[in-house]
Amino acid sequence: MSRTFRILRWTLFGAWAVAAAVAVLLTMPAGLGALGFPPERVTFLPAMITGLPWSGPLFLMDLDAVTTLAIALVANLLNLALGLMLARGED
């Protein structure tokens, strides 16, 4: 049973990490080019969602693009560190 929970924790963490990486790629023109999208499709919404709860204030405030990008990236890094600690739980 313990092994099942360990596999589940790492699978969920890996899935979230991939989702966050794709969300961060969608916030920059170079990342959009790597994904095959035109640079006009830049969006911060996926990075803001994967960065919750740290990126919550971004939904309430109207900030410029650079500040929004910085907060979304820091929020995703915080969640990555927190998720890694939770995934390593009993290892």
C-alpha positions in Angstrom: 0.0 0.0 0.0 2.8 2.4 0.8 4.4 1.7 -2.5 1.1 2.6 -4.3 0.9 5.9 -2.5 4.6 6.7 -3.4 3.9 5.9 -7.1 0.8 8.1 -7.0 2.6 11.0 -5.3 5.4 11.0 -7.9 3.0 10.6 -10.8 0.9 13.5 -9.7 4.0 15.6 -9.1 5.4 14.8 -12.5 2.1 15.6 -14.2 1.9 18.9 -12.4 5.5 19.7 -13.3 4.9 19.0 -17.0 1.7 21.2 -16.9 3.6 24.0 -15.2 6.4 23.8 -17.8 4.0 24.0 -20.7 2.1 26.9 -18.9 5.4 28.8 -18.5 6.3 28.2 -22.2 2.9 29.8 -23.1 4.0 33.0 -21.4 7.0 33.8 -23.7 7.2 34.2 -27.4 10.2 31.9 -27.6 8.3 29.2 -25.8 5.3 29.6 -28.1 7.7 29.2 -31.0 9.0 26.0 -29.5 5.4 24.7 -29.2 4.6 25.8 -32.7 2.3 28.7 -31.9 2.6 32.2 -33.3 4.0 34.9 -30.9 0.7 36.7 -30.8 -0.8 33.9 -28.6 1.0 34.9 -25.4 -1.2 34.2 -22.4 -0.6 34.3 -18.7 -3.7 32.4 -17.5 -2.3 28.9 -17.5 0.8 30.0 -15.5 -1.4 31.9 -13.1 -3.5 28.8 -12.6 -0.5 26.5 -12.0 1.0 29.1 -9.7 -2.0 29.2 -7.3 -2.3 30.1 -4.4 0.8 32.4 -4.8 -0.5 33.9 -8.0 -4.0 34.5 -6.7 -3.6 38.3 -6.4 -2.9 38.4 -10.2 -6.6 37.6 -10.8 -7.6 40.7 -8.8 -5.0 43.3 -10.0 -4.3 44.7 -13.4 -0.5 44.7 -13.7 1.9 45.2 -16.6 3.1 42.1 -18.5 6.6 42.0 -17.0 5.3 42.1 -13.4 2.7 39.5 -14.2 5.3 37.3 -15.7 7.7 37.6 -12.8 5.0 36.8 -10.2 3.7 33.9 -12.2 7.3 32.4 -12.6 8.1 32.8 -8.9 4.7 31.3 -8.0 5.4 28.3 -10.2 8.9 27.8 -8.7 7.4 28.0 -5.2 4.9 25.3 -6.1 7.6 23.2 -7.6 9.6 23.3 -4.4 6.5 22.6 -2.3 5.4 19.8 -4.6 8.8 18.2 -4.4 8.8 18.2 -0.6 5.3 16.7 -0.6 6.2 14.0 -3.2 9.3 13.0 -1.2 7.1 12.7 1.9 8.1 9.3 3.4 11.0 8.4 1.0 
